[in-house]
Amino acid sequence: MDYRITQGPGLTEAALSGRLTFNDYEKMRLLMRDLGAAPARHVTLRLDGLEFVDSSGIGMLLIVKEEVEQKDKTLDVRGATGQVLRVLTVADLGKVLDLRP
């Protein structure tokens, strides 16, 4: 998994790409550090470029949500397609994450 962060007025956007698996734990820690340090009060995770997510990846997305909220920020998740969308839907993450097209 790779990520790219962009800043806008009041918004931090992180675009993820590749595969999100257990092997990406350290990269996700760096992502969470970067999101926590960003001044914006709202964070968007873009999953358009993510091709695959496993159960560990789901857990990491939930950890990102917790970390963002502990910094008094809000989070939405956008652009999931294909296998990623199916996994998020089957896991019923729409009840926990603000999933948007």
Backbone as a chain_set.jsonl record, in Angstrom:
{"seq": "MDYRITQGPGLTEAALSGRLTFNDYEKMRLLMRDLGAAPARHVTLRLDGLEFVDSSGIGMLLIVKEEVEQKDKTLDVRGATGQVLRVLTVADLGKVLDLRP", "coords": {"N": [[0.84, -1.169, 0.0], [0.464, 2.191, -0.774], [0.441, 5.709, -0.08], [-0.833, 9.036, -0.526], [-0.893, 12.294, 0.592], [-2.923, 15.147, 0.568], [-3.591, 18.609, 1.153], [-6.249, 20.805, 1.893], [-8.445, 23.655, 2.281], [-9.451, 23.302, 5.483], [-9.534, 20.552, 5.162], [-8.037, 17.374, 5.004], [-6.784, 15.075, 2.791], [-6.261, 11.699, 2.145], [-5.026, 9.566, -0.179], [-5.196, 6.246, -0.883], [-3.404, 3.513, -2.328], [-2.873, 0.46, -4.2], [-2.471, -2.581, -2.414], [-4.007, -3.357, 0.654], [-2.908, -4.854, 3.357], [-1.907, -7.077, 6.066], [0.842, -6.755, 5.974], [1.221, -4.055, 5.645], [1.216, -2.627, 7.959], [3.183, -0.924, 9.188], [3.324, 1.2, 7.333], [0.749, 2.175, 7.591], [0.859, 3.122, 10.197], [2.566, 5.286, 9.803], [0.935, 6.792, 8.124], [-1.191, 7.387, 9.892], [0.196, 8.961, 11.739], [0.881, 11.134, 10.099], [-1.685, 12.068, 9.409], [-2.656, 12.786, 11.91], [-0.981, 14.909, 12.508], [-1.721, 16.811, 10.701], [-3.316, 19.981, 10.137], [-6.029, 20.266, 9.509], [-9.529, 19.818, 10.263], [-11.105, 17.881, 9.219], [-10.93, 14.676, 7.722], [-10.462, 12.842, 4.785], [-10.442, 9.637, 3.505], [-9.382, 8.334, 0.565], [-10.205, 5.676, -1.416], [-10.074, 4.929, -4.028], [-7.831, 4.072, -5.514], [-7.156, 1.732, -4.299], [-6.742, -1.669, -4.588], [-7.164, -4.063, -3.283], [-8.188, -5.394, -0.16], [-7.679, -6.933, 2.968], [-8.719, -8.772, 5.948], [-7.047, -7.776, 7.946], [-6.441, -5.297, 6.879], [-8.954, -4.097, 7.03], [-9.179, -3.895, 9.795], [-7.119, -2.062, 10.228], [-8.149, 0.205, 8.966], [-10.217, 0.787, 10.718], [-8.736, 1.421, 12.984], [-7.487, 3.739, 12.073], [-9.742, 5.389, 11.954], [-10.367, 5.565, 14.729], [-8.025, 6.828, 15.695], [-8.086, 9.283, 14.313], [-10.461, 10.375, 15.313], [-9.744, 10.628, 18.001], [-8.159, 12.818, 17.87], [-9.953, 14.807, 17.701], [-11.112, 15.096, 15.17], [-12.98, 14.625, 12.111], [-13.929, 11.855, 9.976], [-14.295, 10.58, 6.701], [-14.846, 7.994, 4.296], [-14.112, 7.397, 0.989], [-14.845, 6.392, -2.408], [-14.449, 3.591, -2.673], [-14.215, 0.651, -4.617], [-14.936, -2.321, -6.577], [-13.35, -5.258, -5.348], [-12.628, -4.186, -2.888], [-14.833, -2.578, -2.147], [-16.766, -4.607, -1.996], [-15.771, -6.155, 0.172], [-15.837, -4.271, 2.283], [-18.565, -3.852, 2.354], [-19.621, -6.432, 2.926], [-18.496, -6.761, 5.435], [-20.003, -4.966, 6.744], [-19.279, -2.325, 7.279], [-20.348, 0.145, 6.872], [-21.873, 0.835, 9.013], [-20.116, 1.729, 10.862], [-18.121, 3.282, 9.702], [-18.101, 6.314, 7.813], [-19.056, 5.809, 4.873], [-18.765, 6.736, 1.541], [-19.647, 7.294, -1.943]], "CA": [[0.0, 0.0, 0.0], [1.095, 3.494, -0.777], [-0.53, 6.776, 0.148], [-0.459, 10.406, -0.853], [-1.726, 13.213, 1.365], [-3.072, 16.51, 0.076], [-4.245, 19.508, 2.094], [-7.105, 21.853, 1.371], [-8.994, 24.442, 3.395], [-10.241, 22.521, 6.433], [-9.626, 19.144, 4.748], [-6.86, 16.584, 4.673], [-7.208, 13.918, 2.005], [-5.241, 10.664, 1.962], [-5.39, 8.638, -1.247], [-4.495, 4.977, -0.741], [-3.316, 2.732, -3.572], [-2.256, -0.857, -4.076], [-3.13, -3.599, -1.605], [-3.943, -3.067, 2.083], [-2.846, -6.135, 4.057], [-1.148, -7.098, 7.315], [2.206, -6.289, 5.704], [1.238, -2.596, 5.537], [1.013, -2.042, 9.281], [4.094, 0.209, 9.425], [2.903, 2.326, 6.49], [-0.469, 2.743, 8.172], [1.294, 3.905, 11.352], [3.058, 6.558, 9.265], [-0.242, 7.525, 7.658], [-1.891, 7.916, 11.064], [1.034, 10.048, 12.262], [0.729, 12.275, 9.197], [-3.051, 12.594, 9.53], [-2.759, 13.425, 13.218], [-0.221, 16.163, 12.498], [-2.337, 17.759, 9.764], [-4.121, 20.948, 10.874], [-7.446, 20.249, 9.118], [-10.447, 19.154, 11.198], [-11.798, 16.787, 8.526], [-10.05, 13.784, 6.968], [-11.089, 11.94, 3.819], [-9.629, 8.554, 2.966], [-9.773, 7.98, -0.798], [-9.844, 4.286, -1.675], [-10.184, 4.694, -5.47], [-6.656, 3.377, -6.011], [-6.934, 0.503, -3.548], [-7.18, -2.833, -5.378], [-7.437, -5.237, -2.443], [-8.097, -5.219, 1.288], [-7.997, -8.152, 3.704], [-9.275, -8.498, 7.268], [-6.104, -6.904, 8.664], [-6.647, -3.965, 6.322], [-10.184, -3.573, 7.63], [-8.824, -3.498, 11.16], [-6.312, -0.843, 10.182], [-9.052, 1.325, 8.66], [-10.922, 1.118, 11.952], [-7.764, 2.088, 13.855], [-7.361, 5.105, 11.552], [-10.931, 6.11, 12.419], [-10.197, 5.864, 16.154], [-6.943, 7.8, 15.851], [-8.559, 10.57, 13.81], [-11.449, 10.89, 16.257], [-9.051, 11.02, 19.231], [-7.589, 14.146, 17.613], [-11.121, 15.671, 17.515], [-11.328, 15.305, 13.742], [-13.968, 13.725, 11.524], [-13.4, 11.026, 8.901], [-15.155, 9.847, 5.778], [-14.13, 7.081, 3.403], [-14.739, 7.571, -0.328], [-14.301, 5.842, -3.638], [-14.19, 2.149, -2.7], [-14.8, -0.057, -5.752], [-14.503, -3.701, -6.775], [-13.163, -6.141, -4.2], [-12.584, -3.372, -1.667], [-16.219, -2.246, -1.825], [-17.448, -5.842, -1.57], [-15.311, -6.522, 1.513], [-16.369, -3.289, 3.232], [-20.011, -4.076, 2.432], [-19.841, -7.693, 3.642], [-18.121, -6.513, 6.834], [-21.002, -4.027, 7.252], [-18.55, -1.191, 7.844], [-21.139, 1.349, 6.745], [-22.417, 1.151, 10.322], [-19.056, 2.282, 11.702], [-17.405, 4.292, 8.912], [-18.903, 7.137, 6.916], [-18.685, 5.373, 3.525], [-19.399, 7.516, 0.474], [-19.178, 6.894, -3.282]], "C": [[0.884, 1.23, 0.0], [0.013, 4.529, -0.49], [0.075, 8.12, -0.228], [-1.423, 11.313, -0.105], [-1.731, 14.577, 0.686], [-3.863, 17.312, 1.108], [-5.103, 20.51, 1.336], [-7.636, 22.646, 2.55], [-9.893, 23.576, 4.277], [-10.297, 21.04, 6.146], [-8.242, 18.572, 4.498], [-7.367, 15.353, 3.941], [-6.034, 12.972, 1.824], [-5.746, 9.677, 0.931], [-4.53, 7.384, -1.105], [-4.474, 4.26, -2.083], [-2.628, 1.41, -3.301], [-3.12, -1.815, -3.274], [-2.936, -3.259, -0.133], [-4.053, -4.383, 2.842], [-2.045, -5.986, 5.347], [0.255, -6.535, 7.129], [2.334, -4.767, 5.681], [1.083, -1.889, 6.874], [1.905, -0.823, 9.508], [3.725, 1.424, 8.58], [1.65, 2.983, 7.048], [-0.135, 3.547, 9.427], [1.815, 5.268, 10.9], [1.903, 7.428, 8.778], [-0.973, 8.159, 8.841], [-1.11, 9.069, 11.695], [0.842, 11.305, 11.418], [-0.662, 12.899, 9.304], [-3.235, 13.319, 10.854], [-2.066, 14.771, 13.26], [-0.838, 17.219, 11.589], [-3.276, 18.699, 10.524], [-5.629, 20.867, 10.589], [-8.28, 19.446, 10.12], [-11.203, 18.003, 10.548], [-10.792, 16.004, 7.683], [-10.904, 12.931, 6.039], [-10.056, 10.899, 3.408], [-10.188, 8.203, 1.597], [-9.275, 6.569, -1.067], [-9.919, 3.932, -3.157], [-9.037, 3.834, -6.003], [-6.346, 2.078, -5.291], [-7.544, -0.662, -4.315], [-7.667, -3.992, -4.519], [-7.323, -4.829, -0.983], [-8.445, -6.56, 1.937], [-8.501, -7.775, 5.095], [-8.339, -7.622, 8.104], [-6.244, -5.467, 8.188], [-7.899, -3.311, 6.873], [-9.897, -3.089, 9.044], [-8.035, -2.214, 11.182], [-7.162, 0.372, 9.836], [-9.811, 1.756, 9.909], [-9.997, 1.816, 12.954], [-7.548, 3.534, 13.398], [-8.537, 5.945, 12.031], [-10.776, 6.506, 13.882], [-9.146, 6.941, 16.385], [-7.377, 9.197, 15.428], [-9.538, 11.186, 14.814], [-10.814, 11.3, 17.581], [-8.404, 12.394, 19.098], [-8.693, 15.178, 17.375], [-11.309, 16.069, 16.057], [-12.419, 14.346, 13.273], [-13.348, 13.007, 10.333], [-14.518, 10.537, 8.008], [-14.262, 9.048, 4.838], [-14.856, 7.112, 2.066], [-14.056, 6.718, -1.389], [-14.001, 4.359, -3.659], [-14.92, 1.515, -3.885], [-14.345, -1.513, -5.725], [-14.438, -4.512, -5.499], [-13.198, -5.366, -2.897], [-14.004, -3.017, -1.229], [-16.973, -3.478, -1.335], [-17.055, -6.22, -0.144], [-15.868, -5.56, 2.556], [-17.865, -3.478, 3.43], [-20.325, -5.341, 3.225], [-19.527, -7.533, 5.126], [-19.071, -5.521, 7.514], [-20.362, -2.801, 7.895], [-19.285, 0.139, 7.685], [-21.774, 1.766, 8.06], [-21.402, 1.875, 11.206], [-18.32, 3.427, 11.004], [-18.393, 5.065, 8.062], [-18.428, 6.83, 5.492], [-19.47, 6.173, 2.5], [-18.857, 7.072, -0.871], [-17.94, 7.655, -3.72]], "O": [[1.906, 1.292, 0.682], [-1.178, 4.256, -0.638], [1.291, 8.312, -0.246], [-2.637, 11.118, -0.165], [-0.689, 15.094, 0.283], [-4.692, 16.768, 1.838], [-4.723, 20.997, 0.271], [-7.311, 22.343, 3.698], [-10.975, 23.169, 3.855], [-11.037, 20.319, 6.816], [-7.392, 19.2, 3.867], [-8.274, 14.669, 4.415], [-4.95, 13.38, 1.406], [-6.77, 9.026, 1.133], [-3.304, 7.443, -1.193], [-5.406, 4.381, -2.878], [-1.902, 1.251, -2.319], [-4.34, -1.855, -3.432], [-1.832, -2.912, 0.286], [-5.135, -4.957, 2.961], [-1.567, -4.899, 5.673], [0.795, -5.904, 8.038], [3.449, -4.245, 5.696], [0.843, -0.682, 6.916], [1.424, 0.209, 9.975], [3.805, 2.556, 9.057], [1.503, 4.204, 6.986], [-0.784, 4.559, 9.695], [1.539, 6.284, 11.537], [1.892, 8.64, 8.989], [-1.332, 9.335, 8.793], [-1.708, 10.05, 12.137], [0.662, 12.401, 11.949], [-0.797, 14.122, 9.29], [-3.899, 14.354, 10.91], [-2.507, 15.678, 13.966], [-0.507, 18.399, 11.7], [-3.96, 18.268, 11.453], [-6.422, 21.371, 11.385], [-7.782, 18.51, 10.745], [-11.869, 17.23, 11.238], [-9.925, 16.579, 7.023], [-11.925, 12.373, 6.442], [-8.939, 11.235, 3.013], [-11.35, 7.814, 1.484], [-8.08, 6.292, -0.964], [-9.836, 2.756, -3.512], [-9.251, 2.966, -6.849], [-5.381, 1.394, -5.631], [-8.728, -0.639, -4.651], [-8.479, -4.804, -4.961], [-6.47, -4.02, -0.616], [-9.381, -7.239, 1.516], [-8.688, -6.594, 5.389], [-8.81, -6.805, 8.894], [-6.177, -4.531, 8.984], [-7.909, -2.112, 7.152], [-10.322, -2.003, 9.438], [-8.244, -1.365, 12.049], [-6.921, 1.461, 10.358], [-10.024, 2.948, 10.134], [-10.433, 2.703, 13.687], [-7.438, 4.443, 14.221], [-8.355, 7.082, 12.466], [-11.025, 7.657, 14.241], [-9.354, 7.86, 17.177], [-7.072, 10.18, 16.104], [-9.451, 12.374, 15.126], [-11.296, 12.231, 18.227], [-8.134, 13.056, 20.1], [-8.423, 16.285, 16.908], [-11.621, 17.219, 15.746], [-12.741, 13.375, 13.958], [-12.371, 13.479, 9.75], [-15.572, 10.125, 8.493], [-13.097, 9.377, 4.617], [-16.065, 6.885, 2.003], [-12.878, 6.374, -1.289], [-13.347, 3.894, -4.592], [-16.092, 1.801, -4.129], [-13.472, -1.885, -4.941], [-15.347, -4.465, -4.67], [-13.744, -5.847, -1.905], [-14.335, -3.148, -0.051], [-17.731, -3.402, -0.368], [-17.918, -6.569, 0.662], [-16.327, -5.998, 3.611], [-18.379, -3.292, 4.533], [-21.193, -5.329, 4.098], [-20.212, -8.102, 5.975], [-18.957, -5.268, 8.713], [-20.834, -2.301, 8.916], [-18.898, 1.142, 8.285], [-22.174, 2.92, 8.216], [-21.769, 2.545, 12.171], [-17.945, 4.415, 11.636], [-19.413, 4.52, 7.639], [-17.528, 7.487, 4.969], [-20.694, 6.275, 2.582], [-17.752, 6.537, -0.955], [-17.433, 7.428, -4.818]]}, "num_chains": 1, "name": "protein.A"}
